[in-house]
Amino acid sequence: MRASHPRLAWSTRLTCRPAAHRRRSPEAIFDIDYLVERPEAFYTLASELYPGNFKPTTSHYFFRLLQDKGLLHGCWCATCPP
């Protein structure tokens, strides 16, 4: 099940949108000099990724139910590019 959760694809989004905030590279948004120069770029990204902006999927609720009942002994996932 695909959650379409932006945090799962943050590196892709940063790679595809460096020009959105006139960055020299995707990683520049985390550079302290760039933060001082253009703080709005970092804070825009941070607000997009802020916890609470997303609703869990049915699968997330199911795994939580298994965990709460003591039936979940492990959970592994692989993030694969689309």
mmCIF file of the N, C-alpha and C atoms, coordinates in Angstrom:
data_MODEL
# 
_entry.id   MODEL 
# 
loop_
_atom_site.group_PDB 
_atom_site.id 
_atom_site.type_symbol 
_atom_site.label_atom_id 
_atom_site.label_alt_id 
_atom_site.label_comp_id 
_atom_site.label_asym_id 
_atom_site.label_entity_id 
_atom_site.label_seq_id 
_atom_site.pdbx_PDB_ins_code 
_atom_site.Cartn_x 
_atom_site.Cartn_y 
_atom_site.Cartn_z 
_atom_site.occupancy 
_atom_site.B_iso_or_equiv 
_atom_site.pdbx_formal_charge 
_atom_site.auth_seq_id 
_atom_site.auth_comp_id 
_atom_site.auth_asym_id 
_atom_site.auth_atom_id 
_atom_site.pdbx_PDB_model_num 
ATOM 1   N N  . MET A 1 1  ? 0.849  -1.173 0.000  1.00 0.00 ? 1  MET A N  1 
ATOM 2   C CA . MET A 1 1  ? 0.000  0.000  0.000  1.00 0.00 ? 1  MET A CA 1 
ATOM 3   C C  . MET A 1 1  ? 0.891  1.231  0.000  1.00 0.00 ? 1  MET A C  1 
ATOM 4   N N  . ARG A 1 2  ? 0.578  2.138  -0.857 1.00 0.00 ? 2  ARG A N  1 
ATOM 5   C CA . ARG A 1 2  ? 1.362  3.365  -0.953 1.00 0.00 ? 2  ARG A CA 1 
ATOM 6   C C  . ARG A 1 2  ? 0.693  4.456  -0.124 1.00 0.00 ? 2  ARG A C  1 
ATOM 7   N N  . ALA A 1 3  ? 1.449  5.061  0.755  1.00 0.00 ? 3  ALA A N  1 
ATOM 8   C CA . ALA A 1 3  ? 0.901  6.076  1.638  1.00 0.00 ? 3  ALA A CA 1 
ATOM 9   C C  . ALA A 1 3  ? 0.920  7.465  1.012  1.00 0.00 ? 3  ALA A C  1 
ATOM 10  N N  . SER A 1 4  ? 1.668  7.625  -0.055 1.00 0.00 ? 4  SER A N  1 
ATOM 11  C CA . SER A 1 4  ? 1.841  8.942  -0.671 1.00 0.00 ? 4  SER A CA 1 
ATOM 12  C C  . SER A 1 4  ? 2.273  9.975  0.356  1.00 0.00 ? 4  SER A C  1 
ATOM 13  N N  . HIS A 1 5  ? 3.150  9.551  1.193  1.00 0.00 ? 5  HIS A N  1 
ATOM 14  C CA . HIS A 1 5  ? 3.622  10.374 2.290  1.00 0.00 ? 5  HIS A CA 1 
ATOM 15  C C  . HIS A 1 5  ? 4.835  11.151 1.831  1.00 0.00 ? 5  HIS A C  1 
ATOM 16  N N  . PRO A 1 6  ? 4.789  12.482 1.848  1.00 0.00 ? 6  PRO A N  1 
ATOM 17  C CA . PRO A 1 6  ? 5.917  13.275 1.343  1.00 0.00 ? 6  PRO A CA 1 
ATOM 18  C C  . PRO A 1 6  ? 7.236  12.979 2.024  1.00 0.00 ? 6  PRO A C  1 
ATOM 19  N N  . ARG A 1 7  ? 7.203  12.619 3.306  1.00 0.00 ? 7  ARG A N  1 
ATOM 20  C CA . ARG A 1 7  ? 8.472  12.355 3.979  1.00 0.00 ? 7  ARG A CA 1 
ATOM 21  C C  . ARG A 1 7  ? 9.169  11.141 3.401  1.00 0.00 ? 7  ARG A C  1 
ATOM 22  N N  . LEU A 1 8  ? 8.407  10.209 2.805  1.00 0.00 ? 8  LEU A N  1 
ATOM 23  C CA . LEU A 1 8  ? 9.027  9.043  2.212  1.00 0.00 ? 8  LEU A CA 1 
ATOM 24  C C  . LEU A 1 8  ? 9.821  9.399  0.966  1.00 0.00 ? 8  LEU A C  1 
ATOM 25  N N  . ALA A 1 9  ? 9.498  10.506 0.370  1.00 0.00 ? 9  ALA A N  1 
ATOM 26  C CA . ALA A 1 9  ? 10.157 10.888 -0.868 1.00 0.00 ? 9  ALA A CA 1 
ATOM 27  C C  . ALA A 1 9  ? 10.875 12.227 -0.739 1.00 0.00 ? 9  ALA A C  1 
ATOM 28  N N  . TRP A 1 10 ? 11.298 12.578 0.447  1.00 0.00 ? 10 TRP A N  1 
ATOM 29  C CA . TRP A 1 10 ? 11.891 13.902 0.639  1.00 0.00 ? 10 TRP A CA 1 
ATOM 30  C C  . TRP A 1 10 ? 13.139 14.105 -0.200 1.00 0.00 ? 10 TRP A C  1 
ATOM 31  N N  . SER A 1 11 ? 13.957 13.057 -0.331 1.00 0.00 ? 11 SER A N  1 
ATOM 32  C CA . SER A 1 11 ? 15.185 13.249 -1.116 1.00 0.00 ? 11 SER A CA 1 
ATOM 33  C C  . SER A 1 11 ? 14.859 13.474 -2.578 1.00 0.00 ? 11 SER A C  1 
ATOM 34  N N  . THR A 1 12 ? 13.840 12.798 -3.081 1.00 0.00 ? 12 THR A N  1 
ATOM 35  C CA . THR A 1 12 ? 13.429 12.999 -4.468 1.00 0.00 ? 12 THR A CA 1 
ATOM 36  C C  . THR A 1 12 ? 12.895 14.409 -4.647 1.00 0.00 ? 12 THR A C  1 
ATOM 37  N N  . ARG A 1 13 ? 12.087 14.850 -3.705 1.00 0.00 ? 13 ARG A N  1 
ATOM 38  C CA . ARG A 1 13 ? 11.521 16.188 -3.806 1.00 0.00 ? 13 ARG A CA 1 
ATOM 39  C C  . ARG A 1 13 ? 12.611 17.246 -3.751 1.00 0.00 ? 13 ARG A C  1 
ATOM 40  N N  . LEU A 1 14 ? 13.604 17.049 -2.908 1.00 0.00 ? 14 LEU A N  1 
ATOM 41  C CA . LEU A 1 14 ? 14.691 18.026 -2.834 1.00 0.00 ? 14 LEU A CA 1 
ATOM 42  C C  . LEU A 1 14 ? 15.516 18.016 -4.104 1.00 0.00 ? 14 LEU A C  1 
ATOM 43  N N  . THR A 1 15 ? 15.730 16.819 -4.659 1.00 0.00 ? 15 THR A N  1 
ATOM 44  C CA . THR A 1 15 ? 16.515 16.705 -5.873 1.00 0.00 ? 15 THR A CA 1 
ATOM 45  C C  . THR A 1 15 ? 15.795 17.341 -7.049 1.00 0.00 ? 15 THR A C  1 
ATOM 46  N N  . CYS A 1 16 ? 14.476 17.179 -7.085 1.00 0.00 ? 16 CYS A N  1 
ATOM 47  C CA . CYS A 1 16 ? 13.709 17.689 -8.216 1.00 0.00 ? 16 CYS A CA 1 
ATOM 48  C C  . CYS A 1 16 ? 13.414 19.174 -8.114 1.00 0.00 ? 16 CYS A C  1 
ATOM 49  N N  . ARG A 1 17 ? 13.530 19.749 -6.927 1.00 0.00 ? 17 ARG A N  1 
ATOM 50  C CA . ARG A 1 17 ? 13.115 21.133 -6.752 1.00 0.00 ? 17 ARG A CA 1 
ATOM 51  C C  . ARG A 1 17 ? 14.203 22.080 -6.263 1.00 0.00 ? 17 ARG A C  1 
ATOM 52  N N  . PRO A 1 18 ? 15.468 21.893 -6.596 1.00 0.00 ? 18 PRO A N  1 
ATOM 53  C CA . PRO A 1 18 ? 16.462 22.836 -6.076 1.00 0.00 ? 18 PRO A CA 1 
ATOM 54  C C  . PRO A 1 18 ? 16.235 24.251 -6.571 1.00 0.00 ? 18 PRO A C  1 
ATOM 55  N N  . ALA A 1 19 ? 15.661 24.395 -7.752 1.00 0.00 ? 19 ALA A N  1 
ATOM 56  C CA . ALA A 1 19 ? 15.433 25.735 -8.297 1.00 0.00 ? 19 ALA A CA 1 
ATOM 57  C C  . ALA A 1 19 ? 14.275 26.445 -7.606 1.00 0.00 ? 19 ALA A C  1 
ATOM 58  N N  . ALA A 1 20 ? 13.427 25.710 -6.912 1.00 0.00 ? 20 ALA A N  1 
ATOM 59  C CA . ALA A 1 20 ? 12.272 26.319 -6.267 1.00 0.00 ? 20 ALA A CA 1 
ATOM 60  C C  . ALA A 1 20 ? 12.689 27.405 -5.280 1.00 0.00 ? 20 ALA A C  1 
ATOM 61  N N  . HIS A 1 21 ? 13.833 27.240 -4.662 1.00 0.00 ? 21 HIS A N  1 
ATOM 62  C CA . HIS A 1 21 ? 14.333 28.241 -3.722 1.00 0.00 ? 21 HIS A CA 1 
ATOM 63  C C  . HIS A 1 21 ? 15.718 28.730 -4.136 1.00 0.00 ? 21 HIS A C  1 
ATOM 64  N N  . ARG A 1 22 ? 16.030 28.577 -5.406 1.00 0.00 ? 22 ARG A N  1 
ATOM 65  C CA . ARG A 1 22 ? 17.306 29.023 -5.969 1.00 0.00 ? 22 ARG A CA 1 
ATOM 66  C C  . ARG A 1 22 ? 18.509 28.455 -5.209 1.00 0.00 ? 22 ARG A C  1 
ATOM 67  N N  . ARG A 1 23 ? 18.462 27.161 -4.958 1.00 0.00 ? 23 ARG A N  1 
ATOM 68  C CA . ARG A 1 23 ? 19.579 26.488 -4.282 1.00 0.00 ? 23 ARG A CA 1 
ATOM 69  C C  . ARG A 1 23 ? 20.600 26.044 -5.313 1.00 0.00 ? 23 ARG A C  1 
ATOM 70  N N  . ARG A 1 24 ? 21.845 25.960 -4.865 1.00 0.00 ? 24 ARG A N  1 
ATOM 71  C CA . ARG A 1 24 ? 22.895 25.477 -5.759 1.00 0.00 ? 24 ARG A CA 1 
ATOM 72  C C  . ARG A 1 24 ? 22.888 23.951 -5.842 1.00 0.00 ? 24 ARG A C  1 
ATOM 73  N N  . SER A 1 25 ? 22.333 23.275 -4.815 1.00 0.00 ? 25 SER A N  1 
ATOM 74  C CA . SER A 1 25 ? 22.214 21.817 -4.805 1.00 0.00 ? 25 SER A CA 1 
ATOM 75  C C  . SER A 1 25 ? 21.097 21.441 -3.838 1.00 0.00 ? 25 SER A C  1 
ATOM 76  N N  . PRO A 1 26 ? 20.578 20.217 -3.927 1.00 0.00 ? 26 PRO A N  1 
ATOM 77  C CA . PRO A 1 26 ? 19.512 19.801 -3.007 1.00 0.00 ? 26 PRO A CA 1 
ATOM 78  C C  . PRO A 1 26 ? 19.923 19.870 -1.541 1.00 0.00 ? 26 PRO A C  1 
ATOM 79  N N  . GLU A 1 27 ? 21.178 19.581 -1.252 1.00 0.00 ? 27 GLU A N  1 
ATOM 80  C CA . GLU A 1 27 ? 21.651 19.568 0.130  1.00 0.00 ? 27 GLU A CA 1 
ATOM 81  C C  . GLU A 1 27 ? 21.842 20.967 0.704  1.00 0.00 ? 27 GLU A C  1 
ATOM 82  N N  . ALA A 1 28 ? 21.866 21.969 -0.140 1.00 0.00 ? 28 ALA A N  1 
ATOM 83  C CA . ALA A 1 28 ? 22.133 23.339 0.314  1.00 0.00 ? 28 ALA A CA 1 
ATOM 84  C C  . ALA A 1 28 ? 21.099 23.826 1.320  1.00 0.00 ? 28 ALA A C  1 
ATOM 85  N N  . ILE A 1 29 ? 19.902 23.271 1.275  1.00 0.00 ? 29 ILE A N  1 
ATOM 86  C CA . ILE A 1 29 ? 18.855 23.716 2.198  1.00 0.00 ? 29 ILE A CA 1 
ATOM 87  C C  . ILE A 1 29 ? 19.240 23.435 3.649  1.00 0.00 ? 29 ILE A C  1 
ATOM 88  N N  . PHE A 1 30 ? 20.163 22.491 3.866  1.00 0.00 ? 30 PHE A N  1 
ATOM 89  C CA . PHE A 1 30 ? 20.612 22.158 5.210  1.00 0.00 ? 30 PHE A CA 1 
ATOM 90  C C  . PHE A 1 30 ? 21.919 22.838 5.594  1.00 0.00 ? 30 PHE A C  1 
ATOM 91  N N  . ASP A 1 31 ? 22.438 23.660 4.719  1.00 0.00 ? 31 ASP A N  1 
ATOM 92  C CA . ASP A 1 31 ? 23.696 24.374 4.960  1.00 0.00 ? 31 ASP A CA 1 
ATOM 93  C C  . ASP A 1 31 ? 23.420 25.629 5.797  1.00 0.00 ? 31 ASP A C  1 
ATOM 94  N N  . ILE A 1 32 ? 24.210 25.847 6.838  1.00 0.00 ? 32 ILE A N  1 
ATOM 95  C CA . ILE A 1 32 ? 23.977 26.980 7.742  1.00 0.00 ? 32 ILE A CA 1 
ATOM 96  C C  . ILE A 1 32 ? 24.107 28.319 7.024  1.00 0.00 ? 32 ILE A C  1 
ATOM 97  N N  . ASP A 1 33 ? 25.025 28.432 6.087  1.00 0.00 ? 33 ASP A N  1 
ATOM 98  C CA . ASP A 1 33 ? 25.179 29.686 5.350  1.00 0.00 ? 33 ASP A CA 1 
ATOM 99  C C  . ASP A 1 33 ? 23.941 29.978 4.504  1.00 0.00 ? 33 ASP A C  1 
ATOM 100 N N  . TYR A 1 34 ? 23.390 28.922 3.892  1.00 0.00 ? 34 TYR A N  1 
ATOM 101 C CA . TYR A 1 34 ? 22.184 29.099 3.092  1.00 0.00 ? 34 TYR A CA 1 
ATOM 102 C C  . TYR A 1 34 ? 20.995 29.439 3.995  1.00 0.00 ? 34 TYR A C  1 
ATOM 103 N N  . LEU A 1 35 ? 20.948 28.848 5.186  1.00 0.00 ? 35 LEU A N  1 
ATOM 104 C CA . LEU A 1 35 ? 19.876 29.153 6.139  1.00 0.00 ? 35 LEU A CA 1 
ATOM 105 C C  . LEU A 1 35 ? 19.905 30.636 6.517  1.00 0.00 ? 35 LEU A C  1 
ATOM 106 N N  . VAL A 1 36 ? 21.091 31.160 6.760  1.00 0.00 ? 36 VAL A N  1 
ATOM 107 C CA . VAL A 1 36 ? 21.223 32.581 7.112  1.00 0.00 ? 36 VAL A CA 1 
ATOM 108 C C  . VAL A 1 36 ? 20.802 33.456 5.926  1.00 0.00 ? 36 VAL A C  1 
ATOM 109 N N  . GLU A 1 37 ? 21.197 33.038 4.737  1.00 0.00 ? 37 GLU A N  1 
ATOM 110 C CA . GLU A 1 37 ? 20.906 33.815 3.530  1.00 0.00 ? 37 GLU A CA 1 
ATOM 111 C C  . GLU A 1 37 ? 19.425 33.755 3.138  1.00 0.00 ? 37 GLU A C  1 
ATOM 112 N N  . ARG A 1 38 ? 18.824 32.557 3.182  1.00 0.00 ? 38 ARG A N  1 
ATOM 113 C CA . ARG A 1 38 ? 17.428 32.360 2.754  1.00 0.00 ? 38 ARG A CA 1 
ATOM 114 C C  . ARG A 1 38 ? 16.694 31.445 3.728  1.00 0.00 ? 38 ARG A C  1 
ATOM 115 N N  . PRO A 1 39 ? 16.375 31.901 4.924  1.00 0.00 ? 39 PRO A N  1 
ATOM 116 C CA . PRO A 1 39 ? 15.735 31.045 5.920  1.00 0.00 ? 39 PRO A CA 1 
ATOM 117 C C  . PRO A 1 39 ? 14.359 30.536 5.500  1.00 0.00 ? 39 PRO A C  1 
ATOM 118 N N  . GLU A 1 40 ? 13.671 31.269 4.635  1.00 0.00 ? 40 GLU A N  1 
ATOM 119 C CA . GLU A 1 40 ? 12.323 30.845 4.241  1.00 0.00 ? 40 GLU A CA 1 
ATOM 120 C C  . GLU A 1 40 ? 12.327 29.502 3.506  1.00 0.00 ? 40 GLU A C  1 
ATOM 121 N N  . ALA A 1 41 ? 13.405 29.185 2.811  1.00 0.00 ? 41 ALA A N  1 
ATOM 122 C CA . ALA A 1 41 ? 13.487 27.905 2.098  1.00 0.00 ? 41 ALA A CA 1 
ATOM 123 C C  . ALA A 1 41 ? 13.447 26.739 3.085  1.00 0.00 ? 41 ALA A C  1 
ATOM 124 N N  . PHE A 1 42 ? 14.249 26.819 4.146  1.00 0.00 ? 42 PHE A N  1 
ATOM 125 C CA . PHE A 1 42 ? 14.272 25.755 5.143  1.00 0.00 ? 42 PHE A CA 1 
ATOM 126 C C  . PHE A 1 42 ? 12.941 25.658 5.870  1.00 0.00 ? 42 PHE A C  1 
ATOM 127 N N  . TYR A 1 43 ? 12.400 26.783 6.275  1.00 0.00 ? 43 TYR A N  1 
ATOM 128 C CA . TYR A 1 43 ? 11.162 26.763 7.049  1.00 0.00 ? 43 TYR A CA 1 
ATOM 129 C C  . TYR A 1 43 ? 9.964  26.323 6.211  1.00 0.00 ? 43 TYR A C  1 
ATOM 130 N N  . THR A 1 44 ? 9.990  26.595 4.917  1.00 0.00 ? 44 THR A N  1 
ATOM 131 C CA . THR A 1 44 ? 8.936  26.090 4.035  1.00 0.00 ? 44 THR A CA 1 
ATOM 132 C C  . THR A 1 44 ? 8.990  24.565 3.978  1.00 0.00 ? 44 THR A C  1 
ATOM 133 N N  . LEU A 1 45 ? 10.182 24.017 3.779  1.00 0.00 ? 45 LEU A N  1 
ATOM 134 C CA . LEU A 1 45 ? 10.344 22.568 3.749  1.00 0.00 ? 45 LEU A CA 1 
ATOM 135 C C  . LEU A 1 45 ? 9.961  21.951 5.092  1.00 0.00 ? 45 LEU A C  1 
ATOM 136 N N  . ALA A 1 46 ? 10.413 22.565 6.176  1.00 0.00 ? 46 ALA A N  1 
ATOM 137 C CA . ALA A 1 46 ? 10.124 22.034 7.505  1.00 0.00 ? 46 ALA A CA 1 
ATOM 138 C C  . ALA A 1 46 ? 8.615  22.006 7.774  1.00 0.00 ? 46 ALA A C  1 
ATOM 139 N N  . SER A 1 47 ? 7.899  23.036 7.331  1.00 0.00 ? 47 SER A N  1 
ATOM 140 C CA . SER A 1 47 ? 6.453  23.050 7.561  1.00 0.00 ? 47 SER A CA 1 
ATOM 141 C C  . SER A 1 47 ? 5.750  21.987 6.734  1.00 0.00 ? 47 SER A C  1 
ATOM 142 N N  . GLU A 1 48 ? 6.278  21.663 5.551  1.00 0.00 ? 48 GLU A N  1 
ATOM 143 C CA . GLU A 1 48 ? 5.708  20.592 4.730  1.00 0.00 ? 48 GLU A CA 1 
ATOM 144 C C  . GLU A 1 48 ? 5.895  19.231 5.382  1.00 0.00 ? 48 GLU A C  1 
ATOM 145 N N  . LEU A 1 49 ? 7.005  19.064 6.069  1.00 0.00 ? 49 LEU A N  1 
ATOM 146 C CA . LEU A 1 49 ? 7.338  17.763 6.650  1.00 0.00 ? 49 LEU A CA 1 
ATOM 147 C C  . LEU A 1 49 ? 6.942  17.638 8.115  1.00 0.00 ? 49 LEU A C  1 
ATOM 148 N N  . TYR A 1 50 ? 6.369  18.676 8.686  1.00 0.00 ? 50 TYR A N  1 
ATOM 149 C CA . TYR A 1 50 ? 6.051  18.700 10.118 1.00 0.00 ? 50 TYR A CA 1 
ATOM 150 C C  . TYR A 1 50 ? 5.080  17.583 10.493 1.00 0.00 ? 50 TYR A C  1 
ATOM 151 N N  . PRO A 1 51 ? 5.385  16.840 11.556 1.00 0.00 ? 51 PRO A N  1 
ATOM 152 C CA . PRO A 1 51 ? 4.472  15.785 12.003 1.00 0.00 ? 51 PRO A CA 1 
ATOM 153 C C  . PRO A 1 51 ? 3.091  16.360 12.330 1.00 0.00 ? 51 PRO A C  1 
ATOM 154 N N  . GLY A 1 52 ? 2.082  15.601 12.024 1.00 0.00 ? 52 GLY A N  1 
ATOM 155 C CA . GLY A 1 52 ? 0.726  16.044 12.279 1.00 0.00 ? 52 GLY A CA 1 
ATOM 156 C C  . GLY A 1 52 ? 0.029  16.552 11.034 1.00 0.00 ? 52 GLY A C  1 
ATOM 157 N N  . ASN A 1 53 ? 0.781  16.735 9.951  1.00 0.00 ? 53 ASN A N  1 
ATOM 158 C CA . ASN A 1 53 ? 0.182  17.190 8.702  1.00 0.00 ? 53 ASN A CA 1 
ATOM 159 C C  . ASN A 1 53 ? -0.383 16.038 7.870  1.00 0.00 ? 53 ASN A C  1 
ATOM 160 N N  . PHE A 1 54 ? -0.192 14.811 8.336  1.00 0.00 ? 54 PHE A N  1 
ATOM 161 C CA . PHE A 1 54 ? -0.559 13.652 7.543  1.00 0.00 ? 54 PHE A CA 1 
ATOM 162 C C  . PHE A 1 54 ? -1.403 12.683 8.361  1.00 0.00 ? 54 PHE A C  1 
ATOM 163 N N  . LYS A 1 55 ? -2.346 12.038 7.710  1.00 0.00 ? 55 LYS A N  1 
ATOM 164 C CA . LYS A 1 55 ? -3.193 11.050 8.355  1.00 0.00 ? 55 LYS A CA 1 
ATOM 165 C C  . LYS A 1 55 ? -2.644 9.657  8.035  1.00 0.00 ? 55 LYS A C  1 
ATOM 166 N N  . PRO A 1 56 ? -2.498 8.796  9.045  1.00 0.00 ? 56 PRO A N  1 
ATOM 167 C CA . PRO A 1 56 ? -2.016 7.435  8.779  1.00 0.00 ? 56 PRO A CA 1 
ATOM 168 C C  . PRO A 1 56 ? -2.999 6.659  7.902  1.00 0.00 ? 56 PRO A C  1 
ATOM 169 N N  . THR A 1 57 ? -2.462 5.714  7.146  1.00 0.00 ? 57 THR A N  1 
ATOM 170 C CA . THR A 1 57 ? -3.299 4.874  6.300  1.00 0.00 ? 57 THR A CA 1 
ATOM 171 C C  . THR A 1 57 ? -3.930 3.762  7.138  1.00 0.00 ? 57 THR A C  1 
ATOM 172 N N  . THR A 1 58 ? -4.835 3.034  6.535  1.00 0.00 ? 58 THR A N  1 
ATOM 173 C CA . THR A 1 58 ? -5.464 1.889  7.193  1.00 0.00 ? 58 THR A CA 1 
ATOM 174 C C  . THR A 1 58 ? -4.403 0.874  7.615  1.00 0.00 ? 58 THR A C  1 
ATOM 175 N N  . SER A 1 59 ? -3.396 0.683  6.775  1.00 0.00 ? 59 SER A N  1 
ATOM 176 C CA . SER A 1 59 ? -2.310 -0.255 7.111  1.00 0.00 ? 59 SER A CA 1 
ATOM 177 C C  . SER A 1 59 ? -1.551 0.194  8.351  1.00 0.00 ? 59 SER A C  1 
ATOM 178 N N  . HIS A 1 60 ? -1.313 1.491  8.485  1.00 0.00 ? 60 HIS A N  1 
ATOM 179 C CA . HIS A 1 60 ? -0.634 2.000  9.675  1.00 0.00 ? 60 HIS A CA 1 
ATOM 180 C C  . HIS A 1 60 ? -1.447 1.676  10.926 1.00 0.00 ? 60 HIS A C  1 
ATOM 181 N N  . TYR A 1 61 ? -2.767 1.905  10.857 1.00 0.00 ? 61 TYR A N  1 
ATOM 182 C CA . TYR A 1 61 ? -3.625 1.598  12.000 1.00 0.00 ? 61 TYR A CA 1 
ATOM 183 C C  . TYR A 1 61 ? -3.621 0.107  12.318 1.00 0.00 ? 61 TYR A C  1 
ATOM 184 N N  . PHE A 1 62 ? -3.588 -0.733 11.277 1.00 0.00 ? 62 PHE A N  1 
ATOM 185 C CA . PHE A 1 62 ? -3.560 -2.186 11.474 1.00 0.00 ? 62 PHE A CA 1 
ATOM 186 C C  . PHE A 1 62 ? -2.280 -2.616 12.186 1.00 0.00 ? 62 PHE A C  1 
ATOM 187 N N  . PHE A 1 63 ? -1.149 -2.099 11.739 1.00 0.00 ? 63 PHE A N  1 
ATOM 188 C CA . PHE A 1 63 ? 0.116  -2.446 12.399 1.00 0.00 ? 63 PHE A CA 1 
ATOM 189 C C  . PHE A 1 63 ? 0.136  -1.958 13.848 1.00 0.00 ? 63 PHE A C  1 
ATOM 190 N N  . ARG A 1 64 ? -0.433 -0.803 14.097 1.00 0.00 ? 64 ARG A N  1 
ATOM 191 C CA . ARG A 1 64 ? -0.511 -0.302 15.472 1.00 0.00 ? 64 ARG A CA 1 
ATOM 192 C C  . ARG A 1 64 ? -1.377 -1.214 16.341 1.00 0.00 ? 64 ARG A C  1 
ATOM 193 N N  . LEU A 1 65 ? -2.489 -1.693 15.784 1.00 0.00 ? 65 LEU A N  1 
ATOM 194 C CA . LEU A 1 65 ? -3.358 -2.624 16.505 1.00 0.00 ? 65 LEU A CA 1 
ATOM 195 C C  . LEU A 1 65 ? -2.608 -3.908 16.849 1.00 0.00 ? 65 LEU A C  1 
ATOM 196 N N  . LEU A 1 66 ? -1.874 -4.443 15.887 1.00 0.00 ? 66 LEU A N  1 
ATOM 197 C CA . LEU A 1 66 ? -1.067 -5.642 16.154 1.00 0.00 ? 66 LEU A CA 1 
ATOM 198 C C  . LEU A 1 66 ? -0.042 -5.381 17.254 1.00 0.00 ? 66 LEU A C  1 
ATOM 199 N N  . GLN A 1 67 ? 0.600  -4.226 17.220 1.00 0.00 ? 67 GLN A N  1 
ATOM 200 C CA . GLN A 1 67 ? 1.585  -3.873 18.234 1.00 0.00 ? 67 GLN A CA 1 
ATOM 201 C C  . GLN A 1 67 ? 0.918  -3.765 19.603 1.00 0.00 ? 67 GLN A C  1 
ATOM 202 N N  . ASP A 1 68 ? -0.206 -3.090 19.672 1.00 0.00 ? 68 ASP A N  1 
ATOM 203 C CA . ASP A 1 68 ? -0.903 -2.903 20.949 1.00 0.00 ? 68 ASP A CA 1 
ATOM 204 C C  . ASP A 1 68 ? -1.359 -4.227 21.551 1.00 0.00 ? 68 ASP A C  1 
ATOM 205 N N  . LYS A 1 69 ? -1.691 -5.212 20.710 1.00 0.00 ? 69 LYS A N  1 
ATOM 206 C CA . LYS A 1 69 ? -2.138 -6.524 21.186 1.00 0.00 ? 69 LYS A CA 1 
ATOM 207 C C  . LYS A 1 69 ? -0.971 -7.478 21.445 1.00 0.00 ? 69 LYS A C  1 
ATOM 208 N N  . GLY A 1 70 ? 0.261  -6.985 21.195 1.00 0.00 ? 70 GLY A N  1 
ATOM 209 C CA . GLY A 1 70 ? 1.446  -7.817 21.432 1.00 0.00 ? 70 GLY A CA 1 
ATOM 210 C C  . GLY A 1 70 ? 1.668  -8.866 20.357 1.00 0.00 ? 70 GLY A C  1 
ATOM 211 N N  . LEU A 1 71 ? 1.053  -8.703 19.208 1.00 0.00 ? 71 LEU A N  1 
ATOM 212 C CA . LEU A 1 71 ? 1.161  -9.683 18.128 1.00 0.00 ? 71 LEU A CA 1 
ATOM 213 C C  . LEU A 1 71 ? 2.199  -9.308 17.072 1.00 0.00 ? 71 LEU A C  1 
ATOM 214 N N  . LEU A 1 72 ? 2.728  -8.118 17.154 1.00 0.00 ? 72 LEU A N  1 
ATOM 215 C CA . LEU A 1 72 ? 3.721  -7.672 16.177 1.00 0.00 ? 72 LEU A CA 1 
ATOM 216 C C  . LEU A 1 72 ? 5.107  -7.877 16.764 1.00 0.00 ? 72 LEU A C  1 
ATOM 217 N N  . HIS A 1 73 ? 5.855  -8.758 16.143 1.00 0.00 ? 73 HIS A N  1 
ATOM 218 C CA . HIS A 1 73 ? 7.194  -9.075 16.661 1.00 0.00 ? 73 HIS A CA 1 
ATOM 219 C C  . HIS A 1 73 ? 8.305  -8.419 15.846 1.00 0.00 ? 73 HIS A C  1 
ATOM 220 N N  . GLY A 1 74 ? 7.952  -7.858 14.715 1.00 0.00 ? 74 GLY A N  1 
ATOM 221 C CA . GLY A 1 74 ? 8.928  -7.156 13.889 1.00 0.00 ? 74 GLY A CA 1 
ATOM 222 C C  . GLY A 1 74 ? 8.236  -6.595 12.660 1.00 0.00 ? 74 GLY A C  1 
ATOM 223 N N  . CYS A 1 75 ? 8.817  -5.565 12.126 1.00 0.00 ? 75 CYS A N  1 
ATOM 224 C CA . CYS A 1 75 ? 8.240  -4.938 10.939 1.00 0.00 ? 75 CYS A CA 1 
ATOM 225 C C  . CYS A 1 75 ? 9.388  -4.366 10.120 1.00 0.00 ? 75 CYS A C  1 
ATOM 226 N N  . TRP A 1 76 ? 9.491  -4.803 8.892  1.00 0.00 ? 76 TRP A N  1 
ATOM 227 C CA . TRP A 1 76 ? 10.546 -4.325 8.003  1.00 0.00 ? 76 TRP A CA 1 
ATOM 228 C C  . TRP A 1 76 ? 9.914  -3.746 6.759  1.00 0.00 ? 76 TRP A C  1 
ATOM 229 N N  . CYS A 1 77 ? 10.541 -2.738 6.228  1.00 0.00 ? 77 CYS A N  1 
ATOM 230 C CA . CYS A 1 77 ? 10.043 -2.181 4.971  1.00 0.00 ? 77 CYS A CA 1 
ATOM 231 C C  . CYS A 1 77 ? 11.244 -1.798 4.114  1.00 0.00 ? 77 CYS A C  1 
ATOM 232 N N  . ALA A 1 78 ? 10.976 -1.733 2.848  1.00 0.00 ? 78 ALA A N  1 
ATOM 233 C CA . ALA A 1 78 ? 12.006 -1.310 1.897  1.00 0.00 ? 78 ALA A CA 1 
ATOM 234 C C  . ALA A 1 78 ? 11.430 -0.145 1.111  1.00 0.00 ? 78 ALA A C  1 
ATOM 235 N N  . THR A 1 79 ? 12.142 0.949  1.073  1.00 0.00 ? 79 THR A N  1 
ATOM 236 C CA . THR A 1 79 ? 11.703 2.093  0.297  1.00 0.00 ? 79 THR A CA 1 
ATOM 237 C C  . THR A 1 79 ? 12.281 1.931  -1.092 1.00 0.00 ? 79 THR A C  1 
ATOM 238 N N  . CYS A 1 80 ? 11.415 1.745  -2.046 1.00 0.00 ? 80 CYS A N  1 
ATOM 239 C CA . CYS A 1 80 ? 11.833 1.557  -3.433 1.00 0.00 ? 80 CYS A CA 1 
ATOM 240 C C  . CYS A 1 80 ? 11.369 2.737  -4.258 1.00 0.00 ? 80 CYS A C  1 
ATOM 241 N N  . PRO A 1 81 ? 12.196 3.209  -5.148 1.00 0.00 ? 81 PRO A N  1 
ATOM 242 C CA . PRO A 1 81 ? 11.755 4.314  -5.997 1.00 0.00 ? 81 PRO A CA 1 
ATOM 243 C C  . PRO A 1 81 ? 10.592 3.883  -6.866 1.00 0.00 ? 81 PRO A C  1 
ATOM 244 N N  . PRO A 1 82 ? 9.672  4.809  -7.114 1.00 0.00 ? 82 PRO A N  1 
ATOM 245 C CA . PRO A 1 82 ? 8.504  4.452  -7.945 1.00 0.00 ? 82 PRO A CA 1 
ATOM 246 C C  . PRO A 1 82 ? 8.874  4.164  -9.376 1.00 0.00 ? 82 PRO A C  1 
# 
